[in-house]
Amino acid sequence: MTSSEAPLLPVVSIETNNCIIDILGTAHVSKSSADDVRHLLDVNDYDCVAVELCHGRYQALTDPDALSRMDLFSVIKNGKTGLVAAQLALGAYQQRLAEQFGIEPGAEQRAAIKVAREQELPLIFADRDIGITLKRISANVSWWKRAGLIMGLIGSVLSRDDVSEEEIERLKEGDMLETTFSEFAAERQDLYLPLIDERDRFMTAKLLQESQEHGYGRILAVVGAGHQKGINNYLEAGMADPAAELSRLNEIPKRFLLMKFIPWIIVAVILTGFAIGFSRSSELGWELVIEWVVINGGLSALGALIAAAHPLTVITAFAAAPLTSLNPTVGAGMVTAAVETWLRKPTVGHFQELRHDVTHWKGWWKNRVSRILLVFLLSTLGSAAGTYIAGFRIFDKLIGG
């Protein structure tokens, strides 16, 4: 193929430490992006291929049946319910776009992996673990902004708007993404830094570390268009100690010491309120207890009801929330999700259909696996709201009394 016949690919090349790194900017649901990957690997002599994946996302991409082997009880017990729900929501949006254009999500990553294996080239999983990224985002934003992110994820699930393939191609060119990210950075640095900028630095450090350790002469890095410019800039700027940078970016920010004790402080305040109430009169004491049970249990039960939980699960939410709220080591959602799983145990079919079902909002309630996640999240949210509302009610009655 002559240079006049060669396609104009969204790729930039930079030489650093005797290694040429070709950064291919792609759209994760673009047909031509997958073709671009194959073309570059066919016409150039690479020593390895880097993909915008962590080990977990690589396994999810190459082993879609992994969802069918998910241990729900383990997910709930280890506090990973929110992470799993977020991954499903993000995957659902991408899957919906992919189905619209008749291409699998991450087709360009699949193509890179497939051709690299055929050519017996090493693979570099260049991206940071998604769990660490989400934790660093959570630590970097206030709780009300976290609520906004959750609403945004919910909106992506509920939205049914089609996106034109021309728009996807413009995203691949980088113009729209770079404009969006620059506005995003100006308004939401707290979110932009861990979600985009830190991952640009992480992938840069990973590429430099791998090239130094293995002496690679040329690397193809297949990344989303929105990361291409950032990685290029960091490569041009240079990085003195890639290993140290990777270690720093993998750290999970520690919460302030006071934050660890806030749940116990709230429990102490509530129990003190009960004690003060009973010290004044048994009638006032029981009135406070009843309000606590009705408000806390009622809102948790309402959350379970909205999630279409089994009637016994709804009753369990009402009974468990007032007690679990006084024990920060056990959440209402852990109890309700466990009961829902026991009452409506998902079948293999539910796990197999999970990825498809969650692409539409109705599927979240139809599929038993995703519905259990909803039961966990909504009953937990209801109990948390009930704790604060009932707490203020108790305080108001004591002050007013």
N, C-alpha and C positions, 0 to 999 in steps of 0.2 A: 504494500500500500504506500503510495507516494504521500508526501507531506500535504499536498493539496487535497488528497482524498481522505486524509485522517480526520476523524471527528474532533471538534473542539470540546475537549473534556474539562470539567471543573477541577483541574488538578494544579497544584503548585509544588515546585521542587525547591529544596534547600539543602545545601551541603554543610555538614557540621561534624567535626571530629572524624574526618575521612570517611563519612557515610552520607550518601545521598538519600534523603527521605522525601518520597512523593506523597503528598497529602491529597487524597481524592475526597472532595466534598460531595456528599450524596443526599438524596431524599429517601427516607426509610420505606416509602411506599411507591417509589418511582420505578417503572419498568426499565427506563433507559439507564438508571443508576446501576442496576444489576449487569446490564450489558457493558457499561463503562468498566466495571470491575474485571469482567472476563477479558475485555479487549486489552487493558493494561497488562494483565498477567500473561496474555498470549504474546504480546509484542516486545515486552521488556524482560530483562534477566534480573530477577529479584532474589535476594538471599532469604527473605522472610516476609510474612504478611501480618500486619497489625490490624485488629478489628476493634470497633468501639463497643466492646462487650467486657463484662466481668465474668468470672467463672460461673456464677449463678445464672446470669442471663444467657450465657453460652449453653448451659445445660437445658434451660427452658426452650431455647431456640432449636437445639438439635434433638431434644427429647421431649416433644410436646405431650407425650403420655405421662410425664412426671406428675402432672396434676392429679391423675387417677390414682397415684400412690401417696398422695398427701395425707398425712396423719393429722386430722382436724384437732383431736385432743391435744396433741403435741404443740400445734400452732397456737391454740388458745392458752395452754399452760405456760408457754414460753413468751407470751406477750407479743406474738408476731401477727395477730389478727389484723391490726391496722395496716401493717406493711403488705400483707397478702391482698387485702381489699384494695389498697392503693395501686398495687401492681396489676390487679385485675382491671381496675378502672382505666388505667393508662393503656393496658394492652387491648381493652375493648375498643377504645377510640381508634387506635392504630389498626385493629382488625377490621373495623367498620370501613375505614378508608381503603384498606387492602381489598376487601370484598367488592367495593365499588369499582376498583380498577382491575380486578381480576388478578391480583398478585399477592403473594404471601407477605406478611409483615417481616421486615428485615431481609428482604430478598437479596439485597446487595451484600449483606453480611453472610448469608447462606452461600452466595456465589463465591465470595472470597474464601470461605472455609473449604468449600468443595474443590475449587481449583488448586488451592494451596495443598490439599491432601493429594490430589492427582499429581502435582508436580513435586510432592514430597518436601514441601517448604515448611519451616517452623511457623507456628502461630503465636502471636503475642496478644494476650487479652489486655488491651491498653487502658480500659476504663476502670474507674473506681467502683467498688462494690455498691450496688444501689441502696442497700440497707444503711451503709455508712453515710451516703449522700443524703438520704432522707433524714437521718438523725442529725446531721449537721445543719440541714435546713430548719428542722424543728427547733434546734438550739439557737438558731440565729434570728428567729422571728418571734414576736409576741403571740400570746395564746389567741388573740382575736384575729391576727393575720393567719394563724394556723387554721382557724375556722373558715377563713376566706379561701384558703387553698383547698380545703375539703369541699366547700361549695363549688369551687371551680372544677374539681374532679367529678362531682355529682352532675354538674352542668354538661361536662363532656360526655357523660353516659346518657343523659336525657336528650341531648341534641341529636337531631336527625338531619341536619343540613348537609347537602352534598357539597363536595369541594371539586372544582374543575381540575382536570389533569394539567391544564396550562398553569394554574396556580401552584400546583405541586412542582412543576418544572421551574417556575420563578423562584420557589423556595430553594430548589437545588442550586440555582445560580447565586444565591446568597443575598441578593438585594433586599428582599422582604425580611428575611431573618435578621440580617445585620441591622436594618432599620428598627425592627421590633425590639431587638436586644439592646440597642443603644438607648431607646426610650425607656425600656425596662430598667436598664442600669441606672438611669437618672432618677427614676421614681421608686425603684424597689431594689436598692443595692443589697439589702439584707437577704433577698431571695436570689438575686442574680449571682452573687459571689459564690455561694456553695453549689448552686445548680449548674452554672455555666463556667465562670472564670476558674474556680478551683479544679473543675474537671479538665479544662484546657491545660492547666499547669500539670495536673496529674498525668495526663496522656503524654505531654511533652517529656516529663521526667521519666516515664516508663520507656518511651522510645529511646531516649538518650542512654538510660541504664542498660537496656538490652543491646544497643549498638556497641557500647563500650565493653560489656562483659563477653560478647560473642564475636566481636569484630566484624559485624555485618557491613558489607559495602553498599548495599542498596535495600531500602525498605519501602514497601507500599503500605501506607496507612489509610484505611477505609473508615472515614468518620462522617458524621452528619454535617451538612453544609454550615450550620451555625457554629461549629467548632473549628472550622478550617482556618479562619483568620486568626483566632486566638492562639492556636497551636503554632501557626507560622510565626506570629510575633514573638512568642516565647522562645522558639528555636533560634530566631535571629538574635534575640537578646542574650542567649546563652544561659546556662545553669551550672553553677560551680559544683554542687553536690546533689545529683538526682536522687540518690538513695535517701538522703536526709529529707529531701522535699517530699518524697513518697511517704515516708514515715510520719511527717508532720500532717500531711493531708489525710492520712488514714486515722488520725486521732479522733476519738469521739469526745466532744466538749463535755467537761464535767459541769454538772449543775451547781449553782451556788449552794453552799451548805444549808442555808436557810430553806431552800426549795425542798430539800429532802425531808425537812421536819414540818413543812406546812400541813400535809395531811394529818399528822399526829396532833398538831396544834389545833386544827379544826375539830378533831375528835374530842380533845380536851375541853375546848370551849363548849361544845354541845353537851357533853356529860356534866360540865360545871353548871350549865344552864338548867339541866334536869335537877341537879342537886339543889340549886337555889330555889327552883320552883317547888320541890317537895318540902324544903325547909320552911317555906312560907305557908303552904297548905297542900294537903294531898290532892285536893281538887285541881289546883293549878299545876301540880306536878304531872298528873295524869293527862291534863289538857295539853301540856307541852309534848308529852310522849305520843299522844294520839295524832297531833298535828304532824309530828316528825314522821310517823308511820304512814299516814295518809298522803302527805305531800311527796315524800321520798319514794315510797312504794308505788304510789299512784302514777308518778311521772315515769318511773322505770317500767311499770306495766304498760303504760301508754306507748313507750318506745317499742316494747316487744310486740304490742298489738299492731302498731304501724308496720312492723317487719313481718306481719302475718304469722306470728309464732303460734305454736300449738296452745290451746286454751290452758293446759296445765303449766306450760312455760310462762304464760302471762301471769297466772296465779303465783308461780314461783318467783317471778320478778317482784311482785308486790310484797311477798313475804321476805325475800332475801335482801332486797335493796336497803331497807332500814338497818339491817344488821351488818351487811358488808360495808356500808358507809362508815361504820364505827370501827372497822378493821381494815386499814389501808393495804394490808398484804393480800387481801382477796377482793376482787371487784365483782359487782353485780353481773357484769357481762360474762365473766368466767362461769358463774353458776347457771345463768340462763342458757348460754351456748351449750354447756355440757348437757343440760336437761333436754334442750331441743334436739341435740345430736342423738341422745338416747331414745327419745320418743319418735323421731323421724330420721332414723339412720340413713344417710345417703347411700345409694347403690353405686355400683361401678359405672352404670349408665349416666348418673348425675355428674360424676367426675369427668367422664369422657365428653359430655356435652357442655361442660362449664365454660370453656373458652368461647363457644358459639353463643350460649345463652346470655352471657353478660354483655354482649354487643348491643342489646336492647334493654331498656330499663325494666320492662316487664319480666325479662329473663332472670333478673336478680331475685325476684320474688318466686318465680317458677322453679328455679333450680334449688334443690335442698342445700347444696354446699354454700352457694352465695347467700341464701336466705339465713343460714346459721351465722354467717359473718355479719349480716344486717342485724340479726337479733342481738349479737354481741355488742355491736357499735351503738345501736339505738337505745338499748336498755341501759348501757353504760352512760350514754349521754343524758338519758332521763334521770338516772340516779344522781349524776353529778349536778345537774340543774336543781334537783330536789334537795340536795344537801345544802346548797347555798340559799335557796328560797326558804326552806324550812328553818335554816339557821337564823336568817334575818327575822323570820316570824317569831321565833323563840326569843331572840334578843329584844324585839319590839314589845312583846308581851311583858317581859321582865322589866324593861324600862318604864313601860306604860303603867305597870302594876305598882 
